[in-house]
């Protein structure tokens, strides 16, 4: 596959599974993807998701919350040989950065250098407040995110790390083993605010916008990111620009249409204009759905706008097996022939 176009999947780690054992489905999806030429496997890093998201995935909000991200990725790494593994994305304010540095360094070692740290400032207050975790004002969240990234990088790269920040402090901290990837595992930031875009330029190796972003908005955001990079003297080509989309790939257009309309309607709920779930409900308009040929056409549009790495969200779980099979059989080979 050309260096400028990669394809990843995001595992369906919440909702109602078409089996009594979620392990079976997730294992099969991962193994199929790894053998089928998929480049990366991603997991959402949330304790909770909005109720609409759980219902759209066929589940009950009180029972079918996401699996824990880094534990799941450890299993994914053990089942695979080739795919990169990453979070989409980890709220950097929820973990002490020294713990996160240890987790990711260990997983990079065990996976032989395949970790991507997806980083963000958090967006869903309920998953913090309901568990007794602090939820800060937006400016404070970003300050803490910046410091956390600096701490993680120091621990990844320095033999004895010192750090004196407003929120975090290290004194001669020795974290071993170091990650296999040098100088360190890549960090990809998730979000689309100017704060996030500037964090990408300052600290990041990649950028993940919101799911199912409209083409005109995607184009504008890519141009803005490139402008910030140029202002900072950084070459925009050094940043991996992703395209995250809900993916429902079927053998017939009608089958995919019915599925995506049902999913999008449930995801929108009764609060579509104000819900956190607007990105999920937009799958009907901008998701990667349809036959493989139609999905390729949708993806090629975003390649022309600057997408280098797709992250295809295999929701709901009931359609994920067919989607990943067709992805590997027809879509991945197409992009390899480009």
N, C-alpha and C positions, 0 to 999 in steps of 0.2 A: 504494500500500500504506500502511496507517495507520502513523503514526510509531512506534507501539509494537511493531510486529511486522515484522521484517526476516528475510530468508532468505539464507544464504550456503552455499557448498559448500567442502569440503576436497578438494583434488585427490589422486588416487591416484598418489603419486610414488615408490612402491616396490612390489615384487612382480613378478609375471609379467604383461606386457602382451599384449593380444590382437592384437599387431602387432609386426613387427620394429623399428618406429620409434616409441618412446614419444612422441616429439614429435607425431606425427600424432594420437594419442588425446588427449593433454593439450591441444593446440591446439583440437581439435574441441569438447572439453568446455567450454573457456573461452569460445570464441566463441558456442556455444549458450547458455551461461549469461548472458553479457553481453547478447545479443539477446533472451533470454527473460525478462528482468526480475529476475534474481538480483541481490542487493545486494552480495555480497562473495565473494572467492575467497581461500582460505587454504591454507597449506602447512605441514607439520610441519618444524621446524628441528632435525634430528638428523643426525649422521654415521652412526649405527647405530640399529636398532630391535631389540627382543628377537626371538630366532629364531622364536618362535611367531607374532609379527606378520607376519614375512616369509612364513612358510609359509602362514598363513591367507590372505595376499594372492596365493598361488599361486607364490611365488618360492623361491629357494634363499638361505639366510642369507648365504652367503659371496659371493654375486654380485649380489643384487637389493636393495641398500641404497638409502636415499632419495636423490633428487636434492638438490643444495644449495638451501637455501630462498630466499635473497635473489636469487640468480641466476635461479631459476625465476620468482620474482615480477616481476623486471624484464621477462622475456619476456611474462608474463601482462599486465602493464601496457601493453606495446607492442601487444598483440593486441586490447585492449579500450578502451572509451570511458567506461564508467559504473561498473563494479564497484570497490569498495574492495579493496585487497590487503593481506593481513596474514599473520603467522606465528602458528602455534598449537603451541608458543610458543618464542621464542628464549631459551635459557639465558644469562642476562646475565653469568654468570661465564666464559663461553667466549671472549668477545670483549673486547678493551679497549674501554671505552665510547666513546672518541673515534672509533675506527674505525666502530663501529656507528652513531654519530651522523652520520658522513659518508655512510655507505651509505644510511641512511634519509632523510637530507635530500636527497641526490641523487635517490633514487627518488621522493620526494614532488614534487620539481621536475619530473622527467621525466613523471610520471603526472598532473601538474596537480592535485596535492592529494588523492591517494587512498590514502595509506599509513596502516595501523594497525600499531603495534609491539606484538606479543604478547610479554609478558615473563614470565620465570619464573626459578627458582633452580636448575633442573636436577634430574633424578630418576633418570637411568640412568648409573650409574658407568662401565660398560664403554666408552661412547662417549668418555669422557675418558681413562681410564687406558690403554686400548689404543693411543691415539694419543700418549701421553706428555704429556697435558694434566693439570694438577692437579685432583684431586677433593677438596673440602674437607668438613669436618664441617658438619652442617646449619645450625647457628647462624652459622658463618662464611660459608656460601653466602648466607644471607639478608642478612647485613651487607654483603657485597660487592654483592649485587643492589640493595639500597637506594642505596648510593653510586653504582653504575653508572647508575641511573635519574636521580639528581640531576645527574650529570655530563652525561648525554645532554640533559636538559632545559636545562641552562645553555648548552651548545653550540648547541642549536637556537634559543635566544632571546636570547642576549647577544652584543654585538659583540666584546667581548674578555672571555673567561671566566676567572675565577680560582676555584680549588677546592683546598681542603686537607683531604683526608680521611685515613682510616687506610690505605686501599688505593690511592686514586687522587689525583693532583694535576694541576692545570692552572695555567698562569701566562700570562696574556694570550693565551689560545688564541682564534684567530680562525677560525671555521668558516663558510665561505660556499660556495655560496649557502645561504641559510636555507630551511627548508621553506616551502611555499606555505600550508599550513594554519596558522591563527593561533588561539590563541597558539602552538600546536605540534601535530603529529600526535597523535592519541589513543593512549594506552597502555592495553592490556587485559591484566590479569594472569591467568595460568593456574594453577589449583590449588584446593585446598579446605581447607587448614589454616588455623588462626587467624592464623598469620603472613602468609599470602597475603591473607586477607580484610582484615586491617589495612593491608596494603600497597595494596590496591585503594582503600580509603578515603583513605589519606594521599596517594597519588601517581596513582591510576588513573582512567580514564574508563570502563572496562568490566571485566567479570569472566567468565572461562571456567572452569567446573568440569570435573571429569573426564568423559570420554565415557560416555554411557549410564548416567547416575546415576538410581537408583530414585526414583520420585516422592516418597516420604516423606522420603528423605534430601535431595533437591533442595529441598523445602519448608523443611526445617530449616536448610539452609545459606543459603537466601535470607533467612530470618528473622534468622539470625545476622549476615549481612552488613548488613542494615538496622539491626540493633541497634548494631553498631559504628559505622555512619555517624551514627546519631542521637547516640551518645555523643560523637562528634567534632564535632557541630554541622553535619554535612553532610546535605543533602537526599538521601535514597536514590534519588529519581527522576533524579538527575544521573548515576547509574551505569548503564551498559548491561549488563543481565544476559543472558547467552547460554545457549543450550541446545545443547551439542554431542552429536551422536548418529551412530552408524553408520547409513547409509541404504542400503537395498536396496529399490527401488521397482519393482514388476513389474505386468504386466497381470492376473496371476492370483495368488491367495493361495498356492496350492500351489507355484508357481514361486519366489516370494519365500521361503516357509518352507524349502524345500529349500536354497536358497542361504544363508540366514542361519544355519541349523543347521550346515551344513558349515563356514562361516566361523567361527562361534562355537566349534565343537568344536576346530578347528585352533588358534584363538587361545588357548584355554584350555590346551592342551598337557597335560602330566602334572602340572603344578604349579598348578592353577587357584586354590587357596586362598592361595598365597603369591606367585604370579607378579605381576610388574609388569603383566602382560597381563590382569588381571581386568577392567579397564574394556572391553577389546576383546571378551572372551568374553561380557560382559553384553549384547552386542548382541542375543542371542536373547531376552532378557527385556525389555529397555528400549529397544532401538534403534527407529529409524523404518523399519519394513519392512512389506511387504504391498502391496495395491493402493493407488492414490492416495487413495481414500476412507479406507482404514484408516490410512494414514500421516497424513492430516489429523486424524483422531480422536486419534491418539497425540500429535501436536504440540499440538493444542488443550488437551489436559490440562496440558501444561507452560506454555502461555500463561496459563492460570488460576493457575498457581503463581508467575508472575512473569517468564517468559521473554520477552525483547524481541527477541532476534536468534538465530536458529537457525544452527548450523554443521553441515551434513550431510556426513558423511565418506563419500566415494564409493568404498568398498572392498568387495570386491576390484576390481582394474581391469576384470576381465571383465564385471562387471555395471554399470559406471559409466555407459556410454553410454545404456542404457535408463533408468537412474535419473534422469539429468539431463534427458533428453527428457520423461519423464513429470512431473518436477518443474516444468519450465517450462510444459508444456501444461495441467496440471490443478491443481497445488498452489499455485504462485505466484498464478494468477488467483483461487483461493479466498481467499487471505489479502488480496488487494487488494479483494475485495468485502466483507470483514468489516465 
